[in-house]
């Protein structure tokens, strides 16, 4: 997220200093501080077949029917991915990458209804890591980790907008400099939601404890989008971050399901 791509002019670089799972940058908010991101922190068949009658049409699991108002499983998630979602979860934030090596994603919040169906929110444009996705994330690899992770804690440089998750308001949430595409990073950490990858749930997103070890990276957040790729995080607009903070609730055991589309369909 916060490191310039090789080949971009040296004058655009921001000085980074390693601090635990993150790095230190200088910005409009003041002096250097801890920041996030890993490493610094069927197609149509051939031929023609007779169309089945309406009464004979089979409805695949997870698809809409005349009798269903919402799918019974989240579309686009395969059995392996669905099996990793805790049974108690009623809120699933799906971050689906365009491709394995793409930094472009779509984020959708799904909520489970009382009758066991899933209701989708709006689809939001998002970014992930510069080099796409990996199921074996390591520090500095510029990939976002694939998987299902709980969402337990939030925070940010800006005051709590009314979050339901525990919210850590601190001036230590700072970003600055420019991103991979030369975009300003000044407000990237105004709001963040910690993704429970290699961290201790129930702590501030700034906590640098890494149970899997430092080599596996950490500091993976959902945060405010700055218009370009990240180091490992998922980013959406500030308005959508506020929507998430207003909606994600501990009682609904929220998780994020993240990865490229093909991986999530497994």
QUICORTA-V8354 format. One line per field, one symbol per residue. ss: DSSP state (A for helix, B for strand, O for the rest). phi: phi as a letter, one per 20 degrees, with the letter a starting at -180 (. if undefined). burial: I if it has 24 or more other C-alpha atoms within 12 Angstrom, else O. A space follows every 50 residues. Layout:
ss: ???
phi: ???
burial: ???
This chain:
ss: OOOOOOOOOAAAOOOOBBBOOBBBBBBOOBBBBBOOOOOOOOOOOOOOOO OOOAAAOOOOOOOOOOOOOOBOOOOOOOAAAAAOOOOOOOBBBBBBBOOO OOOBBBBBBBBBOOOOOBBBBBBBBBBOBOOOBBOOOOOOOOOBBOBBBB BBBBBBOOOOOOOOOBBBBOOOOOOOOBOOOOOBOOOOOOOBBBBOOOOO OOOOOOOOOOOOOAAAOOOOBBBBOOOOOBOOOBBBOAAAAAAAAAAOOA AAOOBBBBBBAAAAOO
phi: .ddffgofgffefdfdcfclecbdcdbffpffbfcengnbl.hffenccf fffgfefedfgndecgeeebfecfgndefffffeegfefccceeddffbf ddedccdcedceefeneddeefedfbccfgencbebfcgmelcefeqdcf cdbcrrfffgeofefgcdebffeccamcefdnefdgdfdfcccfefdlbe gndfgffefcgeoffemrmecebffdnbfdfafdccffffffgfffdfcg felfcddcqfgfffef
burial: IIIIIOOOOOOOIIOIOOIIIIIIIIIOIOOIIIIIIIIIIOOOOOOOOO OOOOOOOOOOOIOOOOOOOIIIIIIIIOOOIIOIIOOOIIIIIIIIIIII IIIIIIIIIIIIOOOOIIIIOOOIIIIIIIIIIIOOIIIIIIIIIIIIII IIIIIIIIOIIOIIIIIIIIIIIIIIIIIIIIIIIIIIIIIIIIIIIIII IIIIIIIIIIOOOIOIIIIIIIIIIIIIIIIIIIIIIIOIIIIIIOIIII OIIIIIIIIIIOIIIO
